[in-house]
Structure formats: C-alpha cells, structure tokens
Amino acid sequence: MSLLLRPRNVTVLLSYVLLSCMPFAGRLFGIAVAHPGQVAGIELLAWTAIWALCKRPAYFHVLLLPAFLALPVELYLYAFYGQGISTHHLGIIAETSPAEALEFLGSKVWLMAAAAAGVLGWFAATWAAAWRTRDLDWGDVSRPVVLGVLGAAAAVFAYGLAFGIAPPSLDAPAARTGAPARALLVKAPVAPPAAGVAQARLAASAPVPAPPRPALPPLPHWAQLPFDLDAFAHSWPFGLMARGVDFYKERAYLADLNRRSADFRFHATSALPAGAPQVVVMVIGESSRYDRWRLNGYARDTNPLLSRQANLVPLSDVITSVSATRLSVPVIISRKPATQSLKDGFSEKSFITAFKEAGYKTFWLSNQISFGKFDTPVSVFAKEADVVDFLNLGGFAGGSTYDDVLFQPLGHALADPARKKLIVLHTLGSHWNYSHRYPKQFDTWLPSLYGVDKPDQTDLRIKVPMNNSYDSAILYTDWFLDHVVETLKATSEPAAMLYVADHGQTLYDGSCKLAFHGHNTQYEFHVPAFAWYSDAYAAQHPDKVEQLRRHRRARLSTENMFHTLLDLAAIRLPDERPSWSFANPAFKPHKRYVDSYGWTDYDNAVVKGDCHEIIAKGKPLPRR
C-alpha cells in the first residue's frame, strides 16, 4: 500500500479515477445516469483488460490523449446541452468550418484554449509519472490468468453476437432434447423496400418463422454476459472509442446510402389526370421561433405581409423532435421516425422520390451549404431531385447570401414545361449571425447587431441587440415567403405550399443563460409552420382545404409533413398513412417525442424555468 501512495503513483491512479468519473459528472447538472452500476462495472473491466494487455500504464497512456482532450468538451456539453459527446456532436464538428467554430465560441475561445493547454499539461505530467514508476507494473502470475479469463469472456460475447442468445424458457428444453432453438433473439424479416414502413411493421409484429438451424446452437441465456455496447459507449475513457466508431459508421452509411437505397421504391401514383398541372412547394425554414411570429401572437409586427394572405393557414402547435438541422430535416422530408433521428440505418428515400415516381419534376433549391455530395444527412436526400442547386458559397458567417438568391431559380423551376412540379426551398432563415440574414432596409428594431463585425454572442450584454436583429431576420423571412406566395399566385395554376422551420432558438430569455439551439427548450422544439393554397388549388381540392383549416390547431409534429405533402398532391402509396396527414379527414394526433434527456413525451412533460426546459414527468425513453 505504501508503494501506491508515492506521488507518481497517486498522480497516475487519481487521474485515471477522475477520467472514469466522467459518466457521473452529469449529476452535477441534475442529469441522472442510466444504469450507473453497469457503467462502473464496464469501466473496471476495461481498465483491467487494458492493464493486463499492456502490463504498464506507460504503454497505453498515449491512447488516453483523446479522453483528456475531450474532458472539457464533455463537461461543456453536460452544462449547456444536457448530454455528453455523441455521434451528432462529432457530425456537427465535421460539418463546421474552423472560422464558424471560432465565431460561435466568441470570447470563450480563450477559455477553451486555456482548458486545452491545461489538459495537455495534465496529460504530459501523468505520462511522465507513468514512465518513471515501475510500481504499477502488472507482472505477477495473476496477469496471464486474468488474460485467459478475459479472452474466454470475449469469446463468449462474440459467440452470442454471431449465433444469438436463446430466451430463458428455451435453454433447458433445447439442452435436454438436443432440438434446435425455435425462437432465437433475432430480428424479424424486414419487408422489402417496395412494401414500405407499414408492411415492415406488420412483418415485425407477425409470428417469425423458425430460421434455418444455425451452424452452432445459440448461446444459453444463463451464459449471457452483463455487457452492453450502449453502456460501454457511455463509459469513460474507453467508451469514447465506441462513439468514434459510431461516427465512422454514420459517415460510411451516408457515403453508401445512395447505393443501398438505389432500388428503393414507394410505388407512388398520382390521383390527378395525367395532363393536369400542379405545383407543390415545400419551404424548410431555419432557426425560426414560433413565438416571434406576429401570426402566432407576437407583439412586434414581424409578419406584415403574410398576415394579409387570405389563403394562408397558420399551424399553431407543431413541434420538431430534435433541435438540430442535420437531424431534424430528414424527419421532415422522409418517413424516418423521430426516435430514430439520432441513428443511421434508415434506407428509405425522401418524398422527392415519391413525387418523381408520381410523374413530378423535382427541384431542390438551397441557400444552405452542401458540404459535398454525400457529407450530411440533408445533402444525401437533396441529391434525389432532378434539379439540385446549392447557392450559398459563403458559409453561415459573413459573406453568405440572403434567401432572395432563391428567387431566380424558383422562377426557372416554375417556367419549366413540366406539368407537375415539386419545388423544395431550403432557406438560411434566422441562422446565426442574425444580422447577416437581412439587408439594411430590414434592420427595423434598434439597437441591433447590424454592421457589428463578429459580435460576441457569448456576452450577455448583447442580449437586446441580438434579439432585435433576430426579429428583423424574421421580418425578412416574412418578405421572402410572401414573395414566394405571390410568385405562385402569378402562375394561376393549382399550387399548394407548406412551410415549417427545422427548429427554433433560445435567446437568453428572462434569466436563462442559454442561446441558439441544441438545447432542450420549448423555444427550440415549438416551431412556426403554415400551409398556403392558391384559388385554383382550392377549386381542385376543396376537401383538402377544409381539412387544413379544420386541423390548424391540431397537435402536429414534423413527422406529419411527409404524409401531408403527398396528400396535398393527391399522391397515393400502397402503404400510405392518411391518419398522419392533417389534410385528411382520417387524421389522428400521435405521440410526440422530443430529444430532451432521452426521448420525452412532449405532451406529458413539465416546462421548467425561464429556459422553458422540457422535462419528462416520468422516465424518458433511452436514446437508442
């Protein structure tokens, strides 16, 4: 024991203990740890394994450098976003330029630099101590014994992954009779892509036929190890490797998605006559907050133009499941379930392909940035369109284009000779920096940040001008959307349009010290949305117009947009879900989950404090 108390040994051991405590740091911010005993056990097992394999801490210490560097980032994310480093955060880092990252950090960039320097110093001191001491070497006879036990455990775990695990009730009969197990823990056969989600769910709930007898019998349930890959990913420090692997899998999934979904078909058909004209427009807003729209009761007149549109139907209760563009937009434009928005593995295409199958020419016109052909979850779907145009070459910071850059390609799309057209407009909306989202003539509320070079958004003293600039950005969005509506009206063709924002913003509300998005607040989940239709469309589809107006105050989510857009176009699918379209008399509200400390039922939650945090009344569903 006296050897362990030497300064070098204490430095090494205490550092490793501190790293291992990171999963429990969430308790400092009021965040519960799921299965703490299992996480702690996995950490102990991981330390034992790496120590036994390498014999000396000095031999594996360099592997811990990412964990040391990630420690302040993990604490920051716990403090401001209620969760640690995830695949989603790694994706944001990969899709953000260094200049934009520096602008976002503001004055905190020096704090982050100081923290990084301190952590590097800590790492170097610990490494030096590990090299100089031999007291922590594991060289006695117990080491090969432990390695043997760990090897056997790894073999058992791998066996279970390869051949499945038999349920408890089948262990004994299978052992006595030698008969093959009839109900292994295997996935039900997935319906072929053409059948769609509904058939897949039916297949999953139907009795599963006995699979062919495997080469080896399944692992008996009693032999299953208390080891879970998800719990390992939440452990520290070695669980970071699992998160890195998940991130790599997401990038590989995105890169390969075009090939894997190439054969997917909705088998969509149009209920309209072959030569009947129709224009359907989907406008995806950015960072727009519900309560900052005059249409929704805001005191400032941020919607002077849209308020005068007679055929506009505001939707008062729409929520987005995730307050991040890269995860929320796929839920808007495809049938990806909200509770799967944090995961890859979804291989269906978007409504763009359904419209193409139904005879529409499709356009994706974006004032956002592509980041390359298959780099983001959004750009992968965008590439399904017949015409794809990413118009923003300047980024999100200074030098970016205003949303009116979309007007000219919109005009070209409407002038296209195709009789049926789908046009998606992906706007930059109210993305930070808010004062860069509008020209000078829209700088209505003062003082503002207009003309301020690189404002420090982390400084609470800019709260008032920042909010004024945000409202001016909403005012510009009103002008932009009104122009789109007027352009559609000028065609005199049947036209329908949906607008929905991908997420909202928190803006230092009251005593709240949070700003922007990625948090768990009502300001970010409750988003503005509306439908608009031309007079010619109302004459063509009076029943759909009636349902739009009937459901204007219904409980909706962005999951409803896919189904409603197809319904507005009278596009039919073999596995369509009319109960998810608010333009349909069969519409029924569904449970709305948001990503707040797990998957929280939005309509069975508590709104907490000035930040309006969404807190589940019970235990939220895990993020799996």
C-alpha positions in Angstrom: 0.0 0.0 0.0 2.9 2.4 0.8 4.1 2.0 -2.8 0.8 3.1 -4.2 0.9 6.3 -2.1 4.1 7.5 -3.7 3.4 10.8 -5.6 4.0 9.4 -9.0 1.6 6.5 -8.4 -1.0 8.7 -6.9 -0.8 11.1 -9.9 -1.4 8.2 -12.3 -4.1 6.4 -10.4 -6.0 9.6 -9.4 -6.0 10.8 -13.0 -7.5 7.5 -14.2 -10.1 7.7 -11.5 -11.1 11.2 -12.5 -11.4 10.1 -16.1 -13.6 7.2 -15.1 -15.9 9.6 -13.1 -16.9 11.5 -16.3 -20.1 9.5 -16.9 -21.3 10.5 -13.5 -20.5 14.2 -13.9 -24.0 14.7 -15.3 -25.2 14.5 -11.7 -23.6 17.9 -11.1 -26.0 19.4 -13.6 -29.1 17.4 -12.5 -28.8 14.7 -15.1 -29.4 11.2 -14.0 -27.0 8.4 -15.1 -28.7 5.3 -16.6 -27.5 2.0 -15.1 -24.7 3.5 -13.1 -23.7 0.1 -11.6 -23.3 -1.4 -15.1 -21.3 1.6 -16.4 -19.0 1.4 -13.4 -18.5 -2.3 -13.9 -17.7 -1.9 -17.5 -15.2 0.7 -16.7 -13.5 -1.5 -14.2 -13.5 -4.4 -16.7 -12.0 -2.1 -19.4 -9.2 -0.8 -17.1 -8.4 -4.4 -16.1 -8.3 -5.5 -19.7 -6.0 -2.7 -21.0 -3.7 -3.0 -17.9 -3.4 -6.8 -18.4 -2.7 -6.5 -22.1 -0.1 -3.7 -21.8 1.4 -4.6 -18.4 2.5 -0.9 -17.7 0.3 2.3 -17.8 3.2 3.9 -19.7 2.5 1.6 -22.6 -1.2 2.5 -23.0 -1.2 6.1 -21.7 -0.9 7.6 -25.2 -4.3 6.0 -26.0 -5.9 8.2 -23.4 -4.9 11.5 -25.1 -8.4 11.8 -26.8 -10.1 11.3 -23.5 -8.0 14.0 -21.8 -8.8 16.5 -24.6 -12.5 15.5 -24.7 -13.0 16.0 -21.0 -13.6 19.8 -21.0 -15.8 19.3 -24.1 -17.9 16.7 -22.3 -18.3 19.0 -19.3 -19.4 21.9 -21.5 -22.0 19.7 -23.3 -23.3 18.5 -20.0 -23.6 22.0 -18.7 -25.3 23.6 -21.7 -26.9 20.7 -23.7 -27.7 18.1 -21.1 -25.7 15.3 -22.7 -22.2 14.2 -23.4 -20.3 13.9 -26.7 -22.4 12.0 -29.2 -22.2 11.0 -32.9 -24.4 14.0 -33.6 -21.9 16.4 -32.0 -19.0 14.8 -33.9 -21.0 15.3 -37.1 -21.5 19.0 -36.3 -17.8 19.4 -35.8 -17.1 17.7 -39.1 -19.6 19.9 -40.9 -18.5 23.2 -39.4 -15.6 25.2 -40.7 -12.9 26.4 -38.2 -13.9 30.0 -38.9 -17.5 29.3 -38.0 -16.5 27.4 -34.9 -14.3 30.3 -33.7 -17.1 32.7 -34.3 -19.6 30.6 -32.3 -17.2 30.3 -29.3 -16.7 34.0 -29.2 -14.8 35.1 -26.1 -14.9 31.6 -24.8 -12.4 30.6 -27.4 -9.6 31.7 -25.0 -11.2 29.8 -22.2 -11.3 26.7 -24.4 -7.7 27.3 -25.4 -6.7 27.6 -21.8 -8.6 24.5 -20.9 -6.9 22.6 -23.7 -3.5 23.8 -22.6 -4.2 22.8 -19.1 -5.4 19.3 -20.1 -2.3 18.8 -22.3 -0.1 19.7 -19.3 -2.0 17.3 -17.1 -1.7 14.6 -19.7 2.1 15.2 -20.1 2.6 15.2 -16.3 0.7 11.9 -15.9 2.6 10.3 -18.8 5.9 11.3 -17.3 4.8 9.9 -13.9 3.7 6.6 -15.6 7.1 6.3 -17.4 9.1 6.9 -14.2 7.3 4.5 -12.0 7.5 0.7 -12.1 5.4 0.2 -9.1 2.2 -0.1 -11.2 3.6 -2.8 -13.5 1.4 -6.0 -13.6 4.0 -8.7 -13.8 2.9 -11.4 -11.4 1.3 -14.8 -12.1 -2.2 -13.3 -11.9 -1.8 -11.4 -15.2 -1.9 -14.5 -17.5 -4.8 -15.8 -15.5 -6.8 -12.6 -15.9 -5.9 -12.5 -19.6 -7.2 -16.0 -20.0 -10.5 -15.2 -18.2 -10.9 -12.0 -20.3 -10.2 -14.0 -23.5 -12.8 -16.5 -22.6 -15.3 -13.8 -21.8 -14.6 -12.1 -25.1 -15.1 -15.4 -26.9 -18.5 -16.0 -25.2 -19.6 -12.4 -26.1 -18.5 -12.9 -29.7 -20.3 -16.2 -29.8 -23.6 -14.6 -28.7 -23.3 -11.9 -31.3 -22.7 -14.5 -34.0 -25.3 -17.1 -33.2 -27.8 -15.3 -31.0 -29.0 -15.9 -27.4 -31.8 -18.2 -26.6 -34.6 -17.0 -24.3 -34.6 -18.4 -20.7 -37.6 -20.6 -21.3 -35.8 -22.4 -24.2 -32.5 -23.1 -22.6 -33.4 -26.2 -20.7 -35.6 -27.9 -23.3 -33.0 -27.3 -26.0 -30.3 -28.8 -23.8 -32.4 -31.9 -22.8 -33.7 -32.8 -26.3 -31.0 -31.5 -28.5 -33.6 -29.9 -30.7 -32.8 -26.6 -32.3 -33.9 -23.5 -30.6 -37.1 -22.2 -32.3 -37.1 -18.6 -31.0 -33.7 -17.1 -31.1 -33.2 -13.5 -30.3 -33.0 -12.5 -34.0 -34.6 -9.7 -35.9 -37.8 -10.4 -37.7 -37.5 -10.4 -41.5 -37.8 -6.9 -42.9 -40.4 -6.2 -45.6 -38.8 -5.5 -49.0 -38.3 -1.8 -49.6 -41.2 -1.6 -52.0 -43.6 -2.6 -49.2 -42.6 0.5 -47.1 -42.8 1.1 -43.4 -46.3 -0.1 -42.8 -45.6 -3.6 -44.1 -42.3 -3.7 -42.3 -44.1 -3.1 -39.1 -46.6 -5.7 -39.8 -43.8 -8.1 -40.6 -42.1 -7.3 -37.4 -45.2 -7.9 -35.4 -46.2 -11.2 -37.1 -45.0 -14.6 -35.9 -41.5 -15.2 -37.0 -40.9 -18.5 -38.8 -38.2 -20.7 -37.4 -34.9 -19.8 -39.1 -32.7 -22.5 -40.5 -30.8 -24.3 -37.9 -27.5 -22.4 -37.3 -24.1 -24.0 -37.7 -23.9 -23.9 -33.9 -26.6 -23.6 -31.2 -27.4 -20.3 -29.7 -25.7 -19.1 -26.5 -27.7 -20.2 -23.5 -29.4 -17.3 -21.7 -27.6 -18.0 -18.4 -24.2 -17.6 -20.2 -25.0 -14.1 -21.5 -22.6 -11.6 -20.1 -23.8 -8.4 -18.3 -22.2 -6.3 -21.0 -24.0 -3.9 -23.3 -22.4 -1.9 -26.1 -24.6 1.1 -25.5 -23.5 1.2 -21.8 -19.9 0.8 -22.9 -20.3 3.8 -25.2 -21.4 5.9 -22.2 -18.4 4.8 -20.1 -15.1 6.6 -19.8 -12.5 6.8 -21.1 -12.6 3.8 -23.4 -16.2 4.3 -24.3 -15.2 7.3 -26.5 -13.8 4.7 -28.9 -17.3 3.3 -29.4 -18.7 6.8 -30.1 -15.9 7.4 -32.6 -16.8 4.0 -34.2 -20.5 5.2 -34.4 -19.4 8.4 -36.0 -17.3 6.5 -38.6 -20.3 4.2 -39.2 -22.5 7.3 -39.8 -20.1 8.7 -42.4 -19.8 5.3 -44.1 -23.6 5.0 -44.0 -24.1 8.4 -45.6 -21.4 7.7 -48.2 -23.0 4.3 -49.1 -26.7 5.4 -48.7 -27.1 6.3 -52.4 -26.1 2.8 -53.4 -28.1 1.0 -50.7 -31.3 2.9 -51.4 -30.9 2.8 -55.2 -33.5 0.0 -55.5 -36.0 1.6 -53.0 -39.4 2.3 -54.4 -42.5 3.9 -52.9 -44.7 2.7 -55.8 -46.3 6.1 -55.7 -49.0 7.1 -58.1 -50.9 10.3 -58.8 -54.7 10.5 -58.5 -54.7 13.5 -60.8 -55.3 13.3 -64.5 -52.1 12.8 -66.5 -52.1 16.2 -68.0 -53.4 18.2 -65.0 -51.0 20.9 -63.9 -49.9 21.2 -60.3 -47.2 22.9 -58.3 -46.3 21.8 -54.8 -43.7 23.8 -52.8 -42.0 22.8 -49.5 -40.2 25.6 -47.7 -37.8 24.4 -45.0 -37.1 27.3 -42.6 -34.0 27.6 -40.4 -33.8 28.5 -36.7 -37.2 30.2 -36.6 -39.0 30.5 -33.3 -42.8 30.2 -33.1 -43.5 33.0 -30.6 -41.5 35.6 -32.7 -44.1 35.5 -35.5 -46.9 38.1 -35.4 -49.1 35.4 -37.0 -48.7 33.5 -33.7 -49.4 36.4 -31.4 -46.1 38.2 -31.1 -46.4 41.9 -30.2 -44.0 43.1 -32.9 -45.3 43.1 -36.4 -42.9 40.6 -37.8 -45.4 39.3 -40.4 -47.0 42.4 -42.0 -47.2 40.7 -45.4 -48.1 37.1 -44.6 -50.8 38.4 -42.3 -52.6 39.7 -45.4 -52.6 36.4 -47.4 -56.2 35.2 -47.5 -55.4 31.5 -48.2 -52.8 31.1 -45.6 -53.4 28.6 -42.7 -51.1 29.0 -39.7 -50.4 25.8 -37.8 -50.3 26.7 -34.1 -49.0 23.5 -32.5 -46.1 22.0 -34.5 -43.0 20.6 -32.7 -39.7 19.3 -34.0 -38.2 16.3 -32.4 -34.6 17.4 -32.5 -33.2 21.0 -32.3 -30.5 20.5 -35.0 -30.8 20.9 -38.7 -28.8 17.8 -39.7 -31.2 15.6 -37.7 -34.5 17.4 -37.9 -34.7 17.9 -41.7 -34.6 14.1 -42.5 -37.6 13.7 -40.3 -39.4 16.4 -42.2 -38.7 15.1 -45.7 -38.8 11.3 -45.1 -40.6 8.7 -43.1 -37.7 8.4 -40.6 -39.3 8.1 -37.2 -38.4 10.9 -34.7 -37.0 8.5 -32.2 -34.5 7.2 -34.8 -33.3 10.6 -35.8 -30.1 10.2 -33.8 -29.3 6.9 -35.6 -28.2 5.9 -39.0 -29.5 2.7 -40.7 -32.6 4.3 -42.3 -32.5 3.4 -46.1 -35.8 4.9 -47.4 -35.7 7.8 -49.7 -37.5 11.1 -49.2 -40.7 12.5 -50.6 -38.7 13.7 -53.5 -38.6 10.2 -54.9 -42.3 9.6 -54.2 -43.1 12.7 -56.3 -40.8 11.6 -59.1 -42.5 8.2 -59.2 -45.9 10.0 -59.4 -44.7 12.0 -62.5 -43.5 15.2 -61.0 -40.3 17.0 -62.0 -38.5 17.8 -58.7 -36.2 20.7 -57.7 -34.1 21.1 -54.6 -33.0 24.8 -54.3 -30.9 25.6 -51.2 -29.4 28.6 -49.6 -27.6 26.3 -47.2 -24.2 24.6 -47.8 -23.9 21.2 -49.4 -20.6 20.2 -47.6 -20.0 17.8 -50.5 -22.2 15.3 -52.3 -22.7 12.7 -49.5 -21.4 14.5 -46.5 -24.6 15.3 -44.5 -27.9 13.7 -43.9 -29.6 16.6 -45.6 -27.5 16.7 -48.8 -27.9 13.0 -49.3 -31.7 13.4 -49.7 -31.3 16.6 -51.7 -29.5 14.6 -54.4 -32.7 12.7 -55.2 -34.1 15.7 -57.0 -34.0 16.1 -60.8 -32.5 19.6 -60.4 -30.2 20.3 -57.4 -28.8 23.8 -56.8 -26.9 24.8 -53.7 -26.5 28.6 -53.9 -24.7 29.6 -50.7 -20.9 29.7 -51.3 -20.1 31.9 -48.3 -21.0 29.8 -45.3 -23.1 30.8 -42.4 -21.0 33.7 -41.3 -20.1 36.9 -43.1 -20.3 36.8 -46.9 -23.3 34.5 -47.1 -26.2 35.2 -49.5 -29.7 36.3 -48.5 -32.6 34.0 -49.1 -33.7 36.0 -52.0 -31.0 34.3 -54.0 -33.6 31.5 -54.4 -36.0 33.7 -56.4 -34.3 33.3 -59.8 -34.0 29.5 -59.7 -37.6 29.4 -58.3 -38.7 31.4 -61.4 -36.8 29.0 -63.7 -38.5 26.0 -62.0 -42.0 27.5 -62.4 -41.2 28.2 -66.1 -40.2 24.6 -66.7 -42.5 22.9 -69.2 -43.2 20.0 -66.8 -46.9 20.0 -65.9 -46.4 18.7 -62.4 -43.6 20.1 -60.2 -42.3 19.7 -56.7 -40.0 22.5 -55.5 -38.1 22.4 -52.2 -36.7 25.7 -50.9 -34.2 25.2 -48.1 -33.6 28.6 -46.6 -31.0 30.1 -44.3 -33.8 31.8 -42.4 -32.7 33.1 -39.0 -29.4 31.2 -38.6 -26.8 33.0 -36.6 -25.4 35.6 -37.3 -28.9 37.0 -37.3 -27.8 40.4 -38.6 -26.3 38.7 -41.7 -29.6 37.3 -42.7 -31.2 40.5 -44.0 -30.2 43.7 -45.8 -30.1 47.1 -44.2 -33.6 48.1 -45.1 -35.0 45.4 -42.8 -32.9 46.5 -39.8 -36.1 47.6 -38.1 -35.6 47.2 -34.3 -32.7 49.1 -32.7 -30.2 48.8 -31.3 -29.1 45.8 -33.4 -26.1 43.9 -34.4 -26.2 45.1 -38.0 -22.8 46.3 -39.1 -21.1 44.9 -36.0 -18.1 42.9 -37.0 -18.0 39.4 -35.3 -20.2 40.1 -32.3 -19.5 38.0 -29.3 -22.7 36.1 -28.8 -21.4 34.6 -25.6 -21.5 38.0 -24.0 -24.9 38.5 -22.2 -24.6 42.3 -22.8 -25.6 41.8 -26.4 -28.9 40.3 -25.4 -31.1 43.2 -26.5 -29.4 44.0 -29.9 -29.2 40.3 -30.6 -32.9 39.8 -30.1 -33.7 42.9 -32.2 -31.6 41.5 -35.0 -33.4 38.2 -34.6 -36.8 39.8 -35.0 -35.5 41.7 -38.1 -34.4 38.4 -39.6 -38.0 37.1 -39.0 -39.3 40.2 -40.8 -37.1 39.5 -43.8 -38.4 35.9 -43.8 -41.9 37.3 -43.9 -41.0 39.3 -47.0 -39.2 36.3 -48.6 -42.2 33.9 -48.0 -44.7 36.5 -49.2 -42.7 36.9 -52.4 -42.8 33.1 -52.9 -46.6 33.1 -52.4 -47.1 36.0 -54.8 -44.9 34.2 -57.4 -47.0 31.1 -57.1 -50.2 33.1 -57.4 -49.0 34.7 -60.6 -48.8 31.3 -62.3 -52.6 30.9 -62.0 -52.0 27.1 -61.7 -53.2 24.9 -58.8 -50.5 25.4 -56.2 -50.0 24.3 -52.6 -47.2 25.2 -50.2 -46.0 24.0 -46.8 -43.6 26.0 -44.6 -42.0 24.6 -41.4 -38.9 25.5 -39.5 -36.4 22.8 -38.7 -36.0 24.1 -35.1 -36.3 27.3 -33.0 -33.8 29.3 -30.9 -33.3 30.1 -27.3 -32.3 33.8 -26.9 -31.2 34.5 -23.3 -34.9 34.5 -22.3 -35.5 36.1 -18.9 -32.8 34.8 -16.6 -31.9 32.0 -19.0 -28.2 32.0 -19.9 -28.7 29.8 -23.0 -28.7 30.9 -26.6 -29.1 29.4 -30.0 -30.1 25.8 -30.4 -29.2 22.2 -29.5 -30.7 22.5 -26.0 -33.9 21.0 -24.5 -36.1 24.1 -24.5 -39.7 24.7 -25.7 -38.4 27.7 -27.6 -36.4 25.3 -29.9 -39.0 22.5 -30.1 -42.1 24.6 -30.9 -41.7 25.8 -34.5 -43.7 28.0 -36.8 -45.5 26.4 -39.7 -48.2 27.2 -42.1 -49.9 25.9 -45.3 -51.0 28.0 -48.2 -53.0 27.2 -51.3 -54.0 29.1 -54.5 -57.5 29.7 -55.6 -57.1 27.2 -58.4 -56.0 24.6 -55.8 -59.0 25.3 -53.6 -61.3 24.7 -56.6 -59.5 21.5 -57.4 -59.3 20.1 -53.8 -61.9 21.8 -51.6 -61.9 18.8 -49.3 -58.2 19.1 -48.6 -58.6 22.8 -47.9 -61.4 22.1 -45.5 -59.2 19.6 -43.6 -56.2 22.0 -43.5 -58.4 24.6 -41.8 -60.0 22.0 -39.5 -56.7 20.9 -38.2 -54.9 24.2 -37.9 -54.8 23.9 -34.1 -54.1 20.1 -34.0 -51.2 18.6 -32.2 -48.7 18.1 -35.0 -45.0 17.3 -35.4 -42.6 17.5 -38.3 -43.2 13.7 -38.8 -46.6 14.8 -40.2 -45.0 16.8 -43.1 -44.1 13.9 -45.4 -47.6 12.4 -45.3 -49.4 15.8 -45.6 -47.3 17.0 -48.5 -48.0 13.8 -50.5 -51.7 14.1 -49.6 -51.9 17.7 -50.8 -50.6 16.5 -54.1 -53.1 13.6 -54.3 -50.2 11.1 -54.4 -51.1 7.6 -53.3 -48.8 5.0 -51.7 -49.6 1.3 -51.2 -48.8 1.7 -47.6 -49.9 5.3 -47.1 -50.9 6.6 -43.6 -53.8 9.0 -44.0 -54.0 9.3 -40.2 -50.7 11.2 -40.3 -51.8 13.8 -42.8 -53.5 16.9 -41.4 -55.1 17.4 -44.9 -57.1 14.2 -44.5 -60.3 13.5 -42.6 -58.7 10.4 -41.2 -56.1 12.4 -39.3 -55.3 11.4 -35.7 -52.8 13.0 -33.4 -49.9 10.8 -32.4 -47.4 10.8 -29.5 -44.8 13.5 -30.0 -41.3 12.7 -28.7 -38.5 15.3 -28.3 -34.9 14.7 -27.6 -34.7 16.1 -24.0 -32.6 14.0 -21.6 -33.8 11.0 -23.6 -37.0 10.7 -25.7 -39.5 12.7 -23.8 -43.3 12.8 -24.5 -43.7 16.5 -25.3 -47.4 16.5 -24.3 -46.7 14.8 -20.9 -43.8 17.0 -19.8 -43.1 19.9 -17.5 -41.9 23.2 -18.8 -39.2 24.3 -16.4 -37.7 27.8 -15.6 -37.0 30.8 -17.9 -35.3 28.5 -20.3 -38.6 26.6 -20.7 -36.8 23.2 -20.5 -38.9 20.2 -21.4 -38.7 17.8 -18.5 -40.4 14.4 -18.7 -42.9 13.7 -15.8 -41.8 10.1 -15.9 -38.7 8.4 -17.2 -37.9 9.3 -20.8 -37.2 6.6 -23.3 -33.5 6.0 -23.8 -31.7 7.4 -26.8 -31.3 4.1 -28.7 
